[in-house]
Amino acid sequence: MELLQLKYFFDSARSESFAKTAEKYMVPASSVSSAVKRLENELGCKLFDRSCNKITLNEKGRKLQRSLAKVFDELDKVGAELARNGIQDVKIKLLVKSLRASMVEVVAKYRETHPNVRFEMIFDANERCIDSCDLIIDEKSEKYVGYKKFEICSRKVLIKASADSSLCQRTLVMKDLEYQNFVTMGKETNLHKLLLKACKNAGFLPNIVVETNDIACYTRCIERGVGLGIGRSVSKNAVALSVIDFDERQVFYGYYNENARDDILEFVDFMRRWSVEN
């Protein structure tokens, strides 16, 4: 009797399908069926009732399933304890310059299966901090020379106005905004560059009345009607305008050193999968 035989049986008992078990373990269905058959021969009894292309767990099979559930539960607990005792805690330092809420979710999800990994998350830092960080989350940038990068996500950008703006009920083109006031984030941000690009394509330069590096100040200026702005989300007091020729997106990347530690590369792989799923 082998552990793999018991695992094949246990998973097949839950799904009542050798094919689904084979898919999980990435083996042919015939391998699962043969392993279960050998287990039945060793035990001297049938565990499944078989009919054309269908298996049904019988009473003896259910008895073994109940016993194995307790065994595998204990094995999982022991394995987790051994992992905690045998693997040294590691620390990953993240510089999060974009996607703050998303990164909190990623870290929380990762720690569910990697309790030995601790994180230091830095949200506000100067450029001198970059070299000491293991992974940087930021918009598309050319300043991370020598770093490898991977795309996390791409999100549509909106032109936003105060909820009581007269522009809210109109269908617009960029040229209609030529004489409007704008607020913007700092000159080095992609939001600022996207605004300049869109206005230039429409044949004018934006009349920027407030420039700030504080997102709360930026949002409040839009809400109070100081000027129009661009961003990914709206609120009760800052709504998206219908500008039919404005179609811009923000692209976000993870940047890491090409000689990164294995634990960092494992987290990078997790983030890649998370980005595809979300």
Accessible surface in RSA format (square Angstrom, percent):
REM  Atomic radii and reference values for relative SASA: ProtOr
REM  Chains: A
REM  Algorithm: Lee & Richards
REM  Probe-radius: 1.40
REM  Slices: 20
REM RES _ NUM      All-atoms   Total-Side   Main-Chain    Non-polar    All polar
REM                ABS   REL    ABS   REL    ABS   REL    ABS   REL    ABS   REL
RES MET A   1   125.05  64.8  65.78  43.5  59.27 141.1  44.30  37.7  80.75 107.0
RES GLU A   2   103.61  59.5  98.53  74.5   5.08  12.1  39.38  76.2  64.23  52.4
RES LEU A   3    95.58  53.2  84.10  60.2  11.48  28.9  85.70  60.2   9.88  26.6
RES LEU A   4    86.66  48.3  82.95  59.3   3.71   9.3  83.93  58.9   2.73   7.3
RES GLN A   5     3.53   2.0   3.23   2.4   0.29   0.7   1.21   2.6   2.31   1.8
RES LEU A   6    26.79  14.9  26.79  19.2   0.00   0.0  26.79  18.8   0.00   0.0
RES LYS A   7    79.04  38.6  78.22  48.0   0.82   2.0  27.28  24.6  51.76  55.1
RES TYR A   8    12.94   6.0  12.94   7.4   0.00   0.0   5.12   3.8   7.82   9.6
RES PHE A   9     0.00   0.0   0.00   0.0   0.00   0.0   0.00   0.0   0.00   0.0
RES PHE A  10    26.43  13.2  26.43  16.4   0.00   0.0  26.43  16.0   0.00   0.0
RES ASP A  11    15.26  10.7  12.37  12.3   2.89   6.8   4.19   9.9  11.07  11.0
RES SER A  12     0.00   0.0   0.00   0.0   0.00   0.0   0.00   0.0   0.00   0.0
RES ALA A  13     5.28   4.9   0.00   0.0   5.28  12.0   0.00   0.0   5.28  14.0
RES ARG A  14   149.87  62.9 115.50  58.9  34.37  81.8  49.42  67.5 100.45  60.9
RES SER A  15    43.43  36.7  18.34  24.5  25.09  57.8  27.22  58.0  16.20  22.7
RES GLU A  16    70.45  40.4  57.42  43.4  13.02  31.0  16.89  32.7  53.56  43.7
RES SER A  17    23.28  19.7  18.64  24.9   4.64  10.7  15.62  33.3   7.66  10.7
RES PHE A  18    25.54  12.8  22.17  13.7   3.37   8.8  22.17  13.4   3.37   9.6
RES ALA A  19    62.98  57.9  55.56  85.7   7.42  16.9  56.60  79.7   6.38  16.9
RES LYS A  20   131.83  64.3 124.62  76.5   7.21  17.2  73.80  66.4  58.04  61.8
RES THR A  21     2.58   1.8   0.29   0.3   2.29   5.5   2.15   2.9   0.43   0.7
RES ALA A  22     5.13   4.7   4.99   7.7   0.14   0.3   4.99   7.0   0.14   0.4
RES GLU A  23   138.24  79.4 119.91  90.7  18.34  43.7  51.81 100.2  86.43  70.6
RES LYS A  24   122.22  59.6  92.69  56.9  29.53  70.3  79.24  71.3  42.98  45.8
RES TYR A  25    60.85  28.4  43.49  24.7  17.37  45.2  40.26  30.3  20.59  25.4
RES MET A  26   171.91  89.0 138.40  91.6  33.51  79.8 106.60  90.6  65.31  86.5
RES VAL A  27    48.06  31.6  33.52  30.3  14.54  35.0  38.99  33.9   9.08  24.6
RES PRO A  28    86.13  62.8  74.60  68.0  11.53  41.9  85.50  70.6   0.62   3.9
RES ALA A  29    46.05  42.3  38.56  59.5   7.49  17.0  38.88  54.8   7.17  19.0
RES SER A  30    75.58  63.9  65.27  87.1  10.31  23.7  51.87 110.5  23.70  33.2
RES SER A  31    46.76  39.5  36.20  48.3  10.55  24.3  21.64  46.1  25.12  35.2
RES VAL A  32     0.00   0.0   0.00   0.0   0.00   0.0   0.00   0.0   0.00   0.0
RES SER A  33    39.90  33.7  39.87  53.2   0.03   0.1  12.57  26.8  27.33  38.3
RES SER A  34    54.39  46.0  48.95  65.3   5.44  12.5  24.58  52.3  29.81  41.8
RES ALA A  35     3.75   3.4   3.75   5.8   0.00   0.0   3.75   5.3   0.00   0.0
RES VAL A  36     0.00   0.0   0.00   0.0   0.00   0.0   0.00   0.0   0.00   0.0
RES LYS A  37    81.59  39.8  81.59  50.1   0.00   0.0  60.21  54.2  21.38  22.8
RES ARG A  38   117.76  49.4 116.48  59.4   1.28   3.0  59.64  81.5  58.12  35.2
RES LEU A  39     0.00   0.0   0.00   0.0   0.00   0.0   0.00   0.0   0.00   0.0
RES GLU A  40     3.72   2.1   2.18   1.6   1.54   3.7   2.43   4.7   1.29   1.1
RES ASN A  41   102.71  70.8  77.20  74.6  25.50  61.4  29.43  70.8  73.28  70.8
RES GLU A  42    95.18  54.6  56.22  42.5  38.97  92.8  42.78  82.7  52.41  42.8
RES LEU A  43    70.79  39.4  40.65  29.1  30.14  75.8  43.90  30.8  26.89  72.4
RES GLY A  44    66.85  82.4   0.00   N/A  66.85  82.4  34.10  93.6  32.74  73.3
RES CYS A  45    32.41  24.5  19.66  21.9  12.74  30.0  16.86  42.7  15.54  16.8
RES LYS A  46   105.31  51.4 100.66  61.8   4.65  11.1  81.38  73.2  23.93  25.5
RES LEU A  47     2.16   1.2   2.16   1.5   0.00   0.0   2.16   1.5   0.00   0.0
RES PHE A  48     2.81   1.4   0.00   0.0   2.81   7.3   0.00   0.0   2.81   8.0
RES ASP A  49    82.46  57.8  76.24  75.9   6.23  14.7  30.22  71.1  52.24  52.1
RES ARG A  50    97.36  40.9  61.26  31.2  36.10  86.0  53.95  73.7  43.41  26.3
RES SER A  51    70.38  59.5  55.13  73.6  15.25  35.1  50.97 108.5  19.41  27.2
RES CYS A  52   122.26  92.5  91.03 101.5  31.23  73.4  41.39 104.9  80.87  87.2
RES ASN A  53   166.35 114.7 114.88 111.0  51.47 123.9  40.77  98.1 125.57 121.4
RES LYS A  54   131.84  64.3 122.41  75.1   9.44  22.5  70.34  63.3  61.51  65.5
RES ILE A  55    15.17   8.6  13.44  10.0   1.72   4.2  13.51   9.7   1.66   4.5
RES THR A  56    54.99  39.1  54.99  55.7   0.00   0.0  43.93  59.0  11.06  16.7
RES LEU A  57    10.41   5.8   7.99   5.7   2.42   6.1   7.99   5.6   2.42   6.5
RES ASN A  58    24.97  17.2  21.44  20.7   3.53   8.5  16.83  40.5   8.15   7.9
RES GLU A  59   103.97  59.7 101.26  76.6   2.71   6.5  63.23 122.3  40.74  33.3
RES LYS A  60   125.29  61.1 120.42  73.9   4.87  11.6  75.90  68.3  49.40  52.6
RES GLY A  61     0.00   0.0   0.00   N/A   0.00   0.0   0.00   0.0   0.00   0.0
RES ARG A  62    96.51  40.5  96.51  49.2   0.00   0.0  35.45  48.5  61.06  37.0
RES LYS A  63   140.77  68.7 139.96  85.9   0.81   1.9  81.86  73.7  58.91  62.8
RES LEU A  64    37.08  20.6  33.35  23.9   3.73   9.4  36.64  25.7   0.44   1.2
RES GLN A  65    37.58  21.0  37.58  27.5   0.00   0.0   7.56  16.1  30.02  22.8
RES ARG A  66   129.16  54.2 123.73  63.1   5.43  12.9  70.11  95.8  59.05  35.8
RES SER A  67    56.66  47.9  51.22  68.4   5.44  12.5  26.89  57.3  29.77  41.7
RES LEU A  68     9.46   5.3   9.46   6.8   0.00   0.0   9.46   6.6   0.00   0.0
RES ALA A  69    44.49  40.9  37.01  57.1   7.48  17.0  38.90  54.8   5.59  14.8
RES LYS A  70   153.83  75.0 147.63  90.6   6.20  14.8  95.89  86.3  57.94  61.7
RES VAL A  71    74.67  49.1  69.76  63.2   4.91  11.8  74.36  64.6   0.31   0.8
RES PHE A  72    25.02  12.5  24.85  15.4   0.17   0.4  24.97  15.1   0.05   0.1
RES ASP A  73    68.35  47.9  64.41  64.1   3.94   9.3  19.09  44.9  49.26  49.1
RES GLU A  74    95.79  55.0  95.75  72.4   0.04   0.1  43.13  83.4  52.66  43.0
RES LEU A  75    86.78  48.3  80.02  57.2   6.76  17.0  80.51  56.5   6.27  16.9
RES ASP A  76   102.46  71.8  91.66  91.2  10.81  25.6  30.25  71.2  72.21  72.0
RES LYS A  77   119.23  58.2 110.85  68.0   8.37  19.9  75.02  67.5  44.21  47.1
RES VAL A  78    75.20  49.5  74.64  67.6   0.56   1.4  75.20  65.3   0.00   0.0
RES GLY A  79    35.09  43.3   0.00   N/A  35.09  43.3  30.14  82.7   4.95  11.1
RES ALA A  80    45.25  41.6  35.18  54.3  10.06  22.9  43.08  60.7   2.17   5.7
RES GLU A  81    92.36  53.0  92.36  69.9   0.00   0.0  17.02  32.9  75.33  61.5
RES LEU A  82   116.05  64.6 110.48  79.0   5.56  14.0 110.71  77.8   5.33  14.4
RES ALA A  83    43.39  39.9  35.51  54.8   7.89  17.9  42.55  59.9   0.84   2.2
RES ARG A  84   131.09  55.0 112.85  57.5  18.24  43.4  44.40  60.7  86.70  52.5
RES ASN A  85   115.06  79.3  78.04  75.4  37.02  89.1  29.17  70.2  85.88  83.0
RES GLY A  86    65.38  80.6   0.00   N/A  65.38  80.6  32.57  89.4  32.81  73.5
RES ILE A  87    90.29  51.4  83.12  61.9   7.16  17.3  86.74  62.5   3.54   9.6
RES GLN A  88   153.59  85.9 138.22 101.0  15.37  36.6  50.96 108.5 102.63  77.8
RES ASP A  89    81.03  56.8  64.29  64.0  16.74  39.6  15.34  36.1  65.69  65.5
RES VAL A  90    38.14  25.1  33.31  30.2   4.83  11.6  38.14  33.1   0.00   0.0
RES LYS A  91    93.39  45.6  83.00  50.9  10.39  24.7  38.56  34.7  54.83  58.4
RES ILE A  92     0.12   0.1   0.12   0.1   0.00   0.0   0.12   0.1   0.00   0.0
RES LYS A  93    44.77  21.8  44.72  27.4   0.05   0.1  14.11  12.7  30.67  32.7
RES LEU A  94     0.00   0.0   0.00   0.0   0.00   0.0   0.00   0.0   0.00   0.0
RES LEU A  95     1.30   0.7   1.30   0.9   0.00   0.0   1.30   0.9   0.00   0.0
RES VAL A  96     0.00   0.0   0.00   0.0   0.00   0.0   0.00   0.0   0.00   0.0
RES LYS A  97    65.43  31.9  38.82  23.8  26.62  63.4  32.08  28.9  33.36  35.5
RES SER A  98    11.66   9.8   4.74   6.3   6.91  15.9   8.68  18.5   2.98   4.2
RES LEU A  99     8.30   4.6   0.79   0.6   7.51  18.9   4.75   3.3   3.55   9.5
RES ARG A 100   109.50  46.0 105.25  53.7   4.25  10.1  44.11  60.3  65.39  39.6
RES ALA A 101    80.54  74.1  68.49 105.7  12.05  27.4  75.94 106.9   4.60  12.2
RES SER A 102    17.93  15.2  13.28  17.7   4.65  10.7   4.86  10.4  13.07  18.3
RES MET A 103     1.37   0.7   1.37   0.9   0.00   0.0   0.00   0.0   1.37   1.8
RES VAL A 104    74.06  48.7  72.56  65.7   1.50   3.6  73.10  63.5   0.96   2.6
RES GLU A 105   110.72  63.6 108.03  81.7   2.69   6.4  35.44  68.6  75.28  61.5
RES VAL A 106     0.00   0.0   0.00   0.0   0.00   0.0   0.00   0.0   0.00   0.0
RES VAL A 107    15.43  10.2  15.43  14.0   0.00   0.0  15.43  13.4   0.00   0.0
RES ALA A 108    56.31  51.8  44.39  68.5  11.92  27.1  51.84  73.0   4.47  11.8
RES LYS A 109   113.31  55.3 109.91  67.4   3.39   8.1  64.38  58.0  48.92  52.1
RES TYR A 110     2.18   1.0   2.18   1.2   0.00   0.0   0.54   0.4   1.65   2.0
RES ARG A 111    94.75  39.8  87.99  44.9   6.76  16.1  25.20  34.4  69.55  42.2
RES GLU A 112   122.42  70.3  85.50  64.7  36.93  87.9  42.43  82.1  80.00  65.3
RES THR A 113    99.75  70.9  72.93  73.9  26.82  63.9  74.96 100.7  24.79  37.5
RES HIS A 114    39.65  21.7  38.64  26.9   1.00   2.6  32.33  33.3   7.31   8.5
RES PRO A 115    68.20  49.7  53.36  48.6  14.84  54.0  53.65  44.3  14.55  90.4
RES ASN A 116    24.57  16.9  21.52  20.8   3.06   7.4   6.79  16.3  17.78  17.2
RES VAL A 117     4.86   3.2   4.86   4.4   0.00   0.0   4.86   4.2   0.00   0.0
RES ARG A 118   121.49  51.0 119.68  61.0   1.81   4.3  52.38  71.6  69.12  41.9
RES PHE A 119    37.27  18.6   4.84   3.0  32.44  84.4   5.01   3.0  32.26  92.3
RES GLU A 120    58.76  33.7  55.14  41.7   3.62   8.6  24.30  47.0  34.46  28.1
RES MET A 121    51.37  26.6  26.22  17.4  25.15  59.9   8.60   7.3  42.77  56.7
RES ILE A 122    31.54  17.9  28.11  20.9   3.43   8.3  31.54  22.7   0.00   0.0
RES PHE A 123    65.67  32.9  56.49  35.0   9.19  23.9  56.49  34.2   9.19  26.3
RES ASP A 124   118.47  83.0  93.24  92.8  25.22  59.6  39.28  92.4  79.19  79.0
RES ALA A 125    37.20  34.2   3.23   5.0  33.96  77.3  14.85  20.9  22.34  59.2
RES ASN A 126    80.17  55.3  66.00  63.8  14.17  34.1  38.48  92.6  41.68  40.3
RES GLU A 127    95.17  54.6  84.32  63.8  10.85  25.8  65.02 125.8  30.15  24.6
RES ARG A 128   200.64  84.2 172.83  88.1  27.81  66.2  85.02 116.2 115.61  70.1
RES CYS A 129    23.84  18.0  17.03  19.0   6.81  16.0  15.98  40.5   7.86   8.5
RES ILE A 130    17.77  10.1  17.77  13.2   0.00   0.0  17.77  12.8   0.00   0.0
RES ASP A 131   130.47  91.4 101.63 101.2  28.84  68.2  34.45  81.1  96.03  95.8
RES SER A 132    64.64  54.6  40.04  53.4  24.60  56.7  47.92 102.0  16.72  23.4
RES CYS A 133    11.87   9.0   0.00   0.0  11.87  27.9   0.20   0.5  11.68  12.6
RES ASP A 134    30.23  21.2  23.17  23.1   7.07  16.7   4.89  11.5  25.34  25.3
RES LEU A 135     0.26   0.1   0.01   0.0   0.25   0.6   0.26   0.2   0.00   0.0
RES ILE A 136     0.25   0.1   0.25   0.2   0.00   0.0   0.25   0.2   0.00   0.0
RES ILE A 137     0.00   0.0   0.00   0.0   0.00   0.0   0.00   0.0   0.00   0.0
RES ASP A 138    13.91   9.7  13.91  13.8   0.00   0.0   0.33   0.8  13.58  13.5
RES GLU A 139    24.93  14.3  24.90  18.8   0.03   0.1   5.48  10.6  19.45  15.9
RES LYS A 140   102.11  49.8  94.10  57.7   8.01  19.1  37.98  34.2  64.13  68.3
RES SER A 141    27.84  23.5  14.78  19.7  13.06  30.1  15.15  32.3  12.70  17.8
RES GLU A 142   142.85  82.0 123.58  93.5  19.27  45.9  70.17 135.7  72.67  59.3
RES LYS A 143   100.93  49.2  71.07  43.6  29.87  71.1  57.04  51.3  43.89  46.8
RES TYR A 144    12.76   6.0   0.99   0.6  11.77  30.6   2.81   2.1   9.95  12.3
RES VAL A 145   128.87  84.8 105.88  95.9  22.99  55.4 112.17  97.5  16.70  45.3
RES GLY A 146    57.38  70.8   0.00   N/A  57.38  70.8  40.90 112.2  16.48  36.9
RES TYR A 147    50.60  23.6  27.23  15.5  23.37  60.8  20.87  15.7  29.73  36.6
RES LYS A 148   104.76  51.1  99.64  61.1   5.12  12.2  52.05  46.9  52.71  56.1
RES LYS A 149    95.39  46.5  72.20  44.3  23.19  55.2  51.55  46.4  43.84  46.7
RES PHE A 150     9.17   4.6   3.32   2.1   5.86  15.2   9.17   5.6   0.00   0.0
RES GLU A 151    90.96  52.2  71.82  54.3  19.14  45.6  22.32  43.2  68.64  56.0
RES ILE A 152     5.91   3.4   0.99   0.7   4.92  11.9   0.99   0.7   4.92  13.3
RES CYS A 153    27.48  20.8  20.13  22.5   7.35  17.3  27.43  69.5   0.05   0.1
RES SER A 154    39.53  33.4  22.61  30.2  16.92  39.0  18.37  39.1  21.16  29.6
RES ARG A 155    85.31  35.8  83.42  42.5   1.89   4.5  28.87  39.5  56.44  34.2
RES LYS A 156    92.15  45.0  84.05  51.6   8.09  19.3  73.29  66.0  18.86  20.1
RES VAL A 157     0.60   0.4   0.00   0.0   0.60   1.4   0.00   0.0   0.60   1.6
RES LEU A 158    45.20  25.2  43.48  31.1   1.72   4.3  45.20  31.7   0.00   0.0
RES ILE A 159     2.73   1.6   0.56   0.4   2.17   5.2   0.56   0.4   2.17   5.9
RES LYS A 160    14.43   7.0  14.43   8.9   0.00   0.0   0.00   0.0  14.43  15.4
RES ALA A 161     0.21   0.2   0.19   0.3   0.02   0.0   0.21   0.3   0.00   0.0
RES SER A 162     8.72   7.4   6.78   9.0   1.94   4.5   2.48   5.3   6.23   8.7
RES ALA A 163    45.94  42.2  25.52  39.4  20.42  46.4  25.68  36.2  20.25  53.7
RES ASP A 164   130.13  91.2  96.49  96.0  33.64  79.5  49.50 116.5  80.63  80.4
RES SER A 165    30.02  25.4  15.81  21.1  14.21  32.7  17.29  36.8  12.73  17.8
RES SER A 166    95.77  80.9  74.02  98.8  21.74  50.1  57.22 121.9  38.54  54.0
RES LEU A 167     7.80   4.3   7.73   5.5   0.07   0.2   7.73   5.4   0.07   0.2
RES CYS A 168    29.31  22.2   8.11   9.0  21.20  49.8   8.13  20.6  21.18  22.8
RES GLN A 169   166.23  93.0 131.24  95.9  34.98  83.3  58.32 124.1 107.90  81.8
RES ARG A 170   121.01  50.8 113.50  57.9   7.51  17.9  45.17  61.7  75.84  46.0
RES THR A 171    99.82  71.0  71.86  72.9  27.95  66.6  39.15  52.6  60.67  91.7
RES LEU A 172     1.96   1.1   0.00   0.0   1.96   4.9   1.96   1.4   0.00   0.0
RES VAL A 173    52.63  34.6  52.58  47.6   0.05   0.1  52.58  45.7   0.05   0.1
RES MET A 174     4.16   2.2   4.16   2.8   0.00   0.0   4.16   3.5   0.00   0.0
RES LYS A 175   101.85  49.7  95.66  58.7   6.19  14.7  75.29  67.8  26.56  28.3
RES ASP A 176    63.52  44.5  39.74  39.6  23.78  56.2   8.89  20.9  54.62  54.5
RES LEU A 177     0.00   0.0   0.00   0.0   0.00   0.0   0.00   0.0   0.00   0.0
RES GLU A 178    41.77  24.0  35.55  26.9   6.23  14.8   4.62   8.9  37.16  30.3
RES TYR A 179   192.71  90.0 163.75  93.2  28.96  75.4 130.18  97.8  62.53  77.1
RES GLN A 180    60.66  33.9  58.93  43.1   1.72   4.1   1.89   4.0  58.76  44.6
RES ASN A 181    64.53  44.5  59.69  57.7   4.84  11.7   3.41   8.2  61.12  59.1
RES PHE A 182     0.00   0.0   0.00   0.0   0.00   0.0   0.00   0.0   0.00   0.0
RES VAL A 183     0.36   0.2   0.00   0.0   0.36   0.9   0.00   0.0   0.36   1.0
RES THR A 184     2.75   2.0   1.96   2.0   0.79   1.9   1.05   1.4   1.70   2.6
RES MET A 185    22.84  11.8  22.51  14.9   0.33   0.8  22.51  19.1   0.33   0.4
RES GLY A 186    15.80  19.5   0.00   N/A  15.80  19.5  15.72  43.1   0.08   0.2
RES LYS A 187   129.01  62.9 119.54  73.3   9.48  22.6  87.94  79.2  41.07  43.7
RES GLU A 188   145.26  83.4 129.23  97.8  16.03  38.2  62.99 121.8  82.27  67.2
RES THR A 189    39.75  28.3  34.52  35.0   5.23  12.5  39.75  53.4   0.00   0.0
RES ASN A 190    25.86  17.8  24.43  23.6   1.42   3.4   2.83   6.8  23.03  22.3
RES LEU A 191    20.01  11.1  19.51  14.0   0.51   1.3  19.69  13.8   0.33   0.9
RES HIS A 192     9.15   5.0   9.15   6.4   0.00   0.0   4.31   4.4   4.84   5.6
RES LYS A 193   106.79  52.1 101.06  62.0   5.73  13.7  62.50  56.3  44.30  47.2
RES LEU A 194    23.73  13.2  23.56  16.9   0.17   0.4  23.73  16.7   0.00   0.0
RES LEU A 195     1.33   0.7   1.33   1.0   0.00   0.0   1.33   0.9   0.00   0.0
RES LEU A 196    65.16  36.3  64.13  45.9   1.03   2.6  64.41  45.2   0.74   2.0
RES LYS A 197   107.37  52.4 100.79  61.8   6.58  15.7  64.05  57.6  43.32  46.1
RES ALA A 198     7.12   6.5   2.93   4.5   4.18   9.5   5.86   8.3   1.25   3.3
RES CYS A 199     0.00   0.0   0.00   0.0   0.00   0.0   0.00   0.0   0.00   0.0
RES LYS A 200   156.02  76.1 143.31  87.9  12.71  30.3  87.26  78.5  68.76  73.2
RES ASN A 201   114.45  78.9  75.24  72.7  39.22  94.4  30.80  74.1  83.65  80.9
RES ALA A 202    23.61  21.7   3.38   5.2  20.23  46.0  15.01  21.1   8.60  22.8
RES GLY A 203    55.60  68.6   0.00   N/A  55.60  68.6  32.39  88.9  23.21  52.0
RES PHE A 204    15.97   8.0   4.28   2.6  11.69  30.4  14.77   9.0   1.20   3.4
RES LEU A 205   142.93  79.6 125.97  90.1  16.96  42.6 125.97  88.5  16.96  45.6
RES PRO A 206    15.10  11.0   1.57   1.4  13.53  49.2   1.57   1.3  13.53  84.1
RES ASN A 207    76.28  52.6  70.48  68.1   5.80  14.0  22.82  54.9  53.46  51.7
RES ILE A 208    57.94  33.0  29.25  21.8  28.69  69.1  29.25  21.1  28.69  77.9
RES VAL A 209    68.37  45.0  34.75  31.5  33.62  81.0  41.74  36.3  26.63  72.2
RES VAL A 210    42.49  28.0  37.26  33.7   5.24  12.6  42.41  36.9   0.08   0.2
RES GLU A 211    79.80  45.8  48.64  36.8  31.16  74.2  19.71  38.1  60.09  49.1
RES THR A 212    21.16  15.1  12.90  13.1   8.26  19.7  13.40  18.0   7.77  11.7
RES ASN A 213   138.15  95.3 111.88 108.1  26.27  63.2  32.06  77.2 106.09 102.5
RES ASP A 214    68.82  48.2  65.67  65.4   3.16   7.5  22.31  52.5  46.51  46.4
RES ILE A 215   103.91  59.1 101.50  75.6   2.41   5.8 101.50  73.1   2.41   6.5
RES ALA A 216    68.36  62.9  56.50  87.2  11.86  27.0  63.86  89.9   4.50  11.9
RES CYS A 217    53.35  40.4  45.70  51.0   7.65  18.0  20.08  50.9  33.27  35.9
RES TYR A 218     3.90   1.8   3.82   2.2   0.08   0.2   2.37   1.8   1.52   1.9
RES THR A 219    39.55  28.1  39.55  40.1   0.00   0.0  29.32  39.4  10.22  15.5
RES ARG A 220   124.41  52.2 123.75  63.1   0.66   1.6  51.83  70.8  72.58  44.0
RES CYS A 221    18.12  13.7  16.88  18.8   1.24   2.9   1.26   3.2  16.86  18.2
RES ILE A 222     0.22   0.1   0.22   0.2   0.00   0.0   0.22   0.2   0.00   0.0
RES GLU A 223    34.47  19.8  23.74  18.0  10.72  25.5   0.35   0.7  34.12  27.9
RES ARG A 224   164.22  69.0 134.80  68.7  29.42  70.0  27.61  37.7 136.61  82.8
RES GLY A 225    46.43  57.3   0.00   N/A  46.43  57.3  16.88  46.3  29.55  66.2
RES VAL A 226    59.94  39.4  46.83  42.4  13.11  31.6  54.58  47.4   5.36  14.5
RES GLY A 227     7.48   9.2   0.00   N/A   7.48   9.2   6.62  18.2   0.87   1.9
RES LEU A 228    10.29   5.7  10.29   7.4   0.00   0.0  10.29   7.2   0.00   0.0
RES GLY A 229     0.04   0.0   0.00   N/A   0.04   0.0   0.04   0.1   0.00   0.0
RES ILE A 230     2.22   1.3   1.99   1.5   0.23   0.6   1.99   1.4   0.23   0.6
RES GLY A 231     5.59   6.9   0.00   N/A   5.59   6.9   5.59  15.3   0.00   0.0
RES ARG A 232    88.45  37.1  64.35  32.8  24.10  57.4  10.71  14.6  77.74  47.1
RES SER A 233    77.09  65.1  71.46  95.4   5.64  13.0  42.26  90.0  34.83  48.8
RES VAL A 234    78.05  51.4  53.17  48.1  24.88  59.9  55.21  48.0  22.83  61.9
RES SER A 235    50.71  42.9  33.49  44.7  17.22  39.7  45.77  97.5   4.93   6.9
RES LYS A 236   186.01  90.7 159.07  97.6  26.94  64.2 113.20 101.9  72.81  77.6
RES ASN A 237    68.79  47.4  68.47  66.2   0.32   0.8   7.88  19.0  60.91  58.9
RES ALA A 238     1.17   1.1   1.17   1.8   0.00   0.0   1.17   1.6   0.00   0.0
RES VAL A 239    43.77  28.8  43.62  39.5   0.16   0.4  43.77  38.0   0.00   0.0
RES ALA A 240    44.81  41.2  22.97  35.4  21.84  49.7  22.97  32.3  21.84  57.8
RES LEU A 241    14.28   8.0   0.00   0.0  14.28  35.9   0.57   0.4  13.71  36.9
RES SER A 242    56.51  47.7  45.96  61.3  10.55  24.3  36.27  77.2  20.24  28.4
RES VAL A 243    14.91   9.8   1.95   1.8  12.96  31.2   2.00   1.7  12.91  35.0
RES ILE A 244   121.80  69.3  85.39  63.6  36.41  87.8  93.76  67.5  28.04  76.1
RES ASP A 245    82.84  58.0  51.30  51.1  31.54  74.6  38.90  91.5  43.94  43.8
RES PHE A 246    15.12   7.6   5.37   3.3   9.75  25.4   7.09   4.3   8.04  23.0
RES ASP A 247   109.03  76.4  86.72  86.3  22.31  52.7  29.30  69.0  79.73  79.5
RES GLU A 248    20.89  12.0  19.76  15.0   1.12   2.7   1.36   2.6  19.53  15.9
RES ARG A 249   119.13  50.0 103.63  52.8  15.50  36.9  45.12  61.7  74.01  44.9
RES GLN A 250     3.41   1.9   2.19   1.6   1.22   2.9   1.22   2.6   2.19   1.7
RES VAL A 251    37.15  24.4  35.35  32.0   1.80   4.3  35.35  30.7   1.80   4.9
RES PHE A 252     0.63   0.3   0.63   0.4   0.00   0.0   0.63   0.4   0.00   0.0
RES TYR A 253    26.10  12.2  26.10  14.9   0.00   0.0   6.94   5.2  19.16  23.6
RES GLY A 254     0.00   0.0   0.00   N/A   0.00   0.0   0.00   0.0   0.00   0.0
RES TYR A 255     4.23   2.0   4.09   2.3   0.14   0.4   4.09   3.1   0.14   0.2
RES TYR A 256    14.59   6.8  14.43   8.2   0.16   0.4   1.55   1.2  13.03  16.1
RES ASN A 257    72.47  50.0  72.06  69.6   0.41   1.0  20.59  49.6  51.88  50.1
RES GLU A 258   106.08  60.9  85.15  64.4  20.92  49.8  10.81  20.9  95.27  77.8
RES ASN A 259   130.39  89.9  99.77  96.4  30.62  73.7  34.05  82.0  96.34  93.1
RES ALA A 260    17.96  16.5   1.11   1.7  16.85  38.3   7.20  10.1  10.76  28.5
RES ARG A 261   108.24  45.4  98.92  50.4   9.32  22.2  74.12 101.3  34.12  20.7
RES ASP A 262   119.80  83.9 111.18 110.7   8.62  20.4  38.40  90.4  81.40  81.2
RES ASP A 263    29.74  20.8  25.60  25.5   4.14   9.8  18.15  42.7  11.59  11.6
RES ILE A 264     4.85   2.8   4.85   3.6   0.00   0.0   4.85   3.5   0.00   0.0
RES LEU A 265    64.82  36.1  64.62  46.2   0.20   0.5  64.74  45.5   0.08   0.2
RES GLU A 266    86.16  49.5  81.70  61.8   4.46  10.6  31.85  61.6  54.31  44.3
RES PHE A 267     0.00   0.0   0.00   0.0   0.00   0.0   0.00   0.0   0.00   0.0
RES VAL A 268     2.38   1.6   2.38   2.2   0.00   0.0   2.38   2.1   0.00   0.0
RES ASP A 269    70.57  49.4  69.59  69.3   0.98   2.3  13.43  31.6  57.15  57.0
RES PHE A 270    30.25  15.1  29.94  18.5   0.31   0.8  29.94  18.2   0.31   0.9
RES MET A 271     0.00   0.0   0.00   0.0   0.00   0.0   0.00   0.0   0.00   0.0
RES ARG A 272    97.17  40.8  95.33  48.6   1.84   4.4  40.51  55.4  56.66  34.3
RES ARG A 273   132.95  55.8 129.72  66.1   3.23   7.7  64.69  88.4  68.26  41.4
RES TRP A 274    37.12  14.9  35.38  17.1   1.74   4.1  26.68  14.2  10.43  16.9
RES SER A 275    23.35  19.7   7.83  10.5  15.51  35.7   2.79   5.9  20.56  28.8
RES VAL A 276   130.57  85.9 100.60  91.1  29.97  72.2 107.68  93.6  22.90  62.1
RES GLU A 277   140.35  80.6 100.73  76.2  39.61  94.3  43.81  84.7  96.54  78.8
RES ASN A 278   118.49  81.7  51.61  49.9  66.88 161.0  34.38  82.8  84.10  81.3
END  Absolute sums over single chains surface
CHAIN  1 A    16412.4      13390.3       3022.2       8674.4       7738.0
END  Absolute sums over all chains
TOTAL         16412.4      13390.3       3022.2       8674.4       7738.0
